[in-house]
Every structure is written in C-alpha cells, then in structure tokens.
Amino acid sequence: MIRPTVLTLFLLLLTVACAPLIELEDENIALRSSIDSLEIEIAECRGQGELLLDRLSAIEAQNIMLDDRNRELAARLAEAQYASGPESEGHGTTEAPVAIPDRDPAQENRSSPVGVTVPKQYAAGVSAGLEFLREYQSGLSAFNEKRHAEAVRLFTALLAAGERNDMIDNCLYWLGEAELRLGHDAEAIGHFTGAVACQGGDKVDDALLSRASAYRAAGNTAAARADLERLLQDHPRSELAGQARSMQRSMR
C-alpha cells in the first residue's frame, strides 16, 4: 500500500514541477512565432523600400531625360536666334577669332575621328547611378539658369569622377555648350569632339551641329561646313537636319 502512494505522490510532484516548464515552452513557441511574423513583415517592408527606391530612380532618370530635352530645345532655339542675326553670348564682333587648324574631312574616320579617343568612361547601355543623375541634373539646372561657369564645374567634376555609363556623351555635350556660351570656343570644340566620338550615343548629331557653330564662331568656316555636311550625311533623319541646312545657307 505504501509503494502506490509514494508513486502517486511522486507523479503529482513531477506534474507540478513540470507545469512551469510546459508554460515556458508554450511561451517560447509563441515568441518564436511572433519573431517569424516580424521577420516576414521586415522582409516585406524591405522589399517595398527597394521597390520605392527603384521607382524613385526611374522617375529621376525620366525627369532628367525630359529636362535634358528641354535644355536641348532651348539651346537649339538660341542657335536659331544666333543664325538669324543677334550675337551669341561671349562672341562679340570685336574679338579676334581663335586660331583652330582646319581638318580634312576626307581623311576623317567616321567611326572614330582622327586624333580623338572615345572617353574611357563612356559605356553604351550602362545606366548611370542615381547620385550621378542627381549631379547631372544640377549641372543642367545651372546651365538653364545661365550659370555657365558653375555648369562647367559640375559637369567637369562628373567626368573626373570616372563613373562608366551611357550619360558621358551628354555630359561632354552640355559641358561644350556651357563653354561655348562663355566664349571658350576651343574648349567647347574639344568637348563636342569627345561627344561625337561616343558612337552610338544620342548626342552625336547635336554635338556636330554645336561644333559647327563653335567653328563658325572661331572663324573656321571650312571646318563648320564639314561638320554640317557630316551631320546631313550620317544623320539624314535627324530633327536637326533643317537647322544644319539653315546654317549652311547662312555661311554662303
């Protein structure tokens, strides 16, 4: 009779002692479940954050493309006004033309101009980073507000950073436009030449037209005509073809 009683008491004590452990285990399971749920929510939030960043990057890129186009149209308008009579900024009639050697268009390599190396940073099809695009936007804003010296500084810094992407030709082009408006014809021609060398870029025809304008401002009409002829020959469907023909007529 004693043994069953002792066994019963032992089992009762064991049950009482294990009860807190069972409760702790239940709490531990519930806690792990909560942690798992939080990790899932964190992962979802992280995914949404990355999606928002991607969308922001896409919006920034689209905004810059539209802004770039707006600046381009403004530059073309200024060029048309220049061709119709008024002097462009920095090109007074009393200034002596910059001596720039003539080039022989017949000997020029269409895919890579003689003496011109394609900028190492230019990489067709490689999208620019968000920070690059923001700095590029700052350069465009400075150009649009006629702060051309600041635009030169900003675009020069972007090129010096060494990031490889497909916006390098755009930087070179707008750097040339800013230099041109500061009256730095030789520097502008150098930057436009770099943009022209970025074959496959979307600024080749623009750079040819602007380089022709820079050559004309510098008094080198032979080189200006060569660029206009090249633009019409290599880019006959360009929307700049009409302006190229108009500039040709103005130099006859």
C-alpha positions in Angstrom: 0.0 0.0 0.0 2.9 2.3 0.7 4.5 2.0 -2.8 1.5 3.0 -4.8 1.0 6.0 -2.6 4.6 7.1 -2.9 4.5 6.6 -6.7 1.3 8.7 -6.9 2.9 11.5 -4.8 6.0 11.4 -7.0 3.9 11.7 -10.2 1.9 14.5 -8.6 5.0 16.4 -7.7 6.6 15.8 -11.1 3.4 17.2 -12.8 3.5 20.3 -10.5 7.2 20.8 -11.2 6.9 20.4 -15.0 3.9 22.7 -15.3 6.1 25.9 -15.4 8.4 24.3 -17.9 5.4 23.5 -20.2 4.2 27.1 -19.8 7.7 28.4 -20.6 7.9 26.2 -23.7 4.5 27.4 -24.9 5.6 31.0 -24.4 8.8 30.2 -26.2 6.9 28.8 -29.2 4.6 31.8 -29.2 7.6 34.1 -29.1 9.3 32.3 -31.9 6.1 32.6 -33.9 6.0 36.3 -33.3 9.6 36.7 -34.3 8.9 34.8 -37.5 6.0 37.1 -38.2 8.1 40.2 -37.6 10.9 38.9 -39.9 8.3 38.4 -42.6 7.0 41.9 -42.1 10.5 43.3 -42.1 11.3 41.4 -45.4 8.1 42.8 -46.9 9.0 46.3 -45.8 12.5 45.9 -47.2 11.1 44.7 -50.5 8.7 47.6 -50.6 11.5 50.0 -49.8 13.7 48.6 -52.6 10.7 48.9 -55.0 10.2 52.5 -54.0 13.9 53.2 -54.5 13.7 51.6 -57.9 10.7 53.7 -58.8 12.4 56.8 -57.5 15.4 56.1 -59.6 13.3 55.5 -62.7 11.4 58.8 -62.0 14.6 60.7 -61.5 16.0 59.3 -64.8 12.9 60.1 -66.7 12.8 63.6 -65.2 16.4 64.2 -66.2 15.7 62.9 -69.7 12.8 65.4 -70.1 14.9 68.2 -68.5 17.8 67.3 -70.8 15.4 67.5 -73.8 14.1 70.9 -72.6 17.6 72.3 -72.3 18.5 70.9 -75.8 15.5 72.6 -77.3 16.4 75.8 -75.6 19.9 75.5 -76.9 18.6 74.9 -80.4 16.4 78.0 -80.1 19.3 80.1 -79.1 21.3 78.7 -82.1 18.4 79.6 -84.4 18.3 83.1 -83.0 22.1 83.4 -83.4 21.8 82.3 -87.1 19.1 84.9 -87.7 21.4 87.8 -86.6 22.0 88.5 -82.9 25.4 87.6 -81.5 25.5 84.7 -79.0 26.8 85.3 -75.5 30.5 85.8 -75.3 31.1 86.3 -79.1 31.4 90.0 -79.7 32.2 91.2 -83.2 35.4 92.9 -82.0 37.0 89.8 -80.6 39.7 88.1 -82.6 38.8 84.6 -83.8 40.5 81.7 -82.1 43.0 80.0 -84.4 41.9 76.4 -84.9 43.6 74.3 -87.5 41.5 73.2 -90.5 40.8 69.5 -90.8 40.5 67.4 -93.8 37.0 65.8 -93.8 38.1 63.3 -96.5 40.6 61.8 -94.1 38.4 61.7 -91.1 37.4 58.3 -89.8 33.6 58.3 -89.5 33.5 55.8 -86.6 36.3 57.4 -84.6 37.6 60.8 -85.7 41.3 61.2 -86.3 43.2 62.1 -83.1 40.1 61.5 -81.0 39.9 58.8 -78.4 36.5 57.7 -77.2 36.2 58.7 -73.5 37.0 55.7 -71.3 34.0 56.5 -69.0 31.6 56.1 -71.9 29.8 52.7 -71.8 26.9 52.3 -74.1 23.9 50.6 -72.4 25.2 51.1 -68.9 22.8 53.1 -66.9 24.1 55.9 -64.7 23.7 55.7 -60.9 21.2 57.8 -59.0 23.8 60.1 -57.5 25.4 60.6 -60.9 21.9 61.6 -62.3 21.3 64.0 -59.5 24.6 65.8 -60.1 23.9 65.8 -63.8 20.5 67.4 -63.0 22.4 70.1 -61.0 24.6 70.8 -64.0 21.6 71.1 -66.3 19.9 73.4 -63.8 22.9 75.6 -63.7 23.1 75.7 -67.5 19.4 76.6 -67.7 19.8 79.4 -65.2 22.7 80.7 -67.3 25.2 80.0 -64.5 27.5 78.6 -67.2 30.8 78.7 -65.2 29.1 76.6 -62.5 27.7 74.2 -65.1 31.3 73.8 -66.4 32.5 73.0 -62.9 29.7 70.5 -62.2 30.0 68.6 -65.5 33.8 68.6 -65.2 33.5 67.0 -61.8 31.2 64.4 -63.0 33.6 63.4 -65.8 36.5 63.4 -63.3 34.6 61.0 -61.0 35.3 58.3 -63.5 31.9 56.5 -63.4 31.3 54.4 -66.5 27.8 54.9 -68.0 26.0 56.0 -71.1 25.5 59.6 -70.0 29.1 60.6 -70.5 28.3 61.9 -74.0 25.6 64.0 -72.6 28.0 65.5 -70.0 30.5 66.3 -72.7 27.8 67.9 -74.9 26.5 70.2 -72.2 30.0 71.0 -71.0 30.7 72.1 -74.5 27.5 74.2 -74.7 28.4 75.9 -71.4 32.0 76.6 -72.6 30.6 77.9 -75.9 28.4 80.4 -74.1 31.4 81.6 -72.0 33.2 82.3 -75.2 35.7 79.4 -74.8 35.4 78.2 -78.4 38.5 76.0 -78.4 37.4 74.2 -75.1 33.9 73.8 -76.5 35.2 72.2 -79.7 37.2 69.7 -77.6 34.2 68.7 -75.6 31.9 68.4 -78.6 34.6 66.3 -80.3 34.5 63.9 -77.4 30.7 63.6 -77.6 31.0 62.9 -81.3 33.5 60.2 -80.6 30.9 58.4 -78.4 29.4 56.5 -81.4 26.0 55.0 -80.5 25.3 57.9 -78.1 22.3 60.1 -78.5 24.3 63.4 -78.7 26.4 62.8 -81.9 24.2 64.9 -84.2 23.7 67.6 -81.5 27.5 67.7 -80.9 28.1 68.0 -84.7 25.7 70.9 -85.0 27.1 72.7 -82.0 30.7 72.0 -83.0 29.9 73.6 -86.4 28.6 76.6 -84.5 31.8 76.8 -82.4 34.0 76.5 -85.5 32.0 79.3 -87.2 32.3 81.5 -84.1 36.1 80.9 -84.2 36.2 81.9 -87.8 36.9 78.4 -89.2 34.1 78.2 -91.7 35.7 75.3 -93.6 35.5 73.0 -90.5 32.0 74.3 -89.7 30.8 73.3 -93.2 32.5 69.9 -92.9 30.6 69.2 -89.7 27.3 70.3 -91.2 27.8 68.1 -94.2 28.7 65.2 -92.0 25.6 65.7 -89.9 23.4 65.6 -93.0 25.2 62.6 -94.5 25.4 60.5 -91.4 22.1 61.6 -89.7 19.8 62.5 -92.6 16.7 61.8 -90.5 17.9 63.9 -87.6 15.5 66.6 -86.4 18.5 68.9 -86.6 18.9 68.5 -90.3 16.8 71.6 -91.0 18.9 73.7 -88.7 22.1 72.3 -90.4 20.8 73.4 -93.8 19.8 76.8 -92.5 23.3 77.3 -91.0 24.9 76.2 -94.3 22.9 78.8 -96.2 23.9 81.5 -93.7 27.6 80.8 -94.4 27.4 81.2 -98.2 
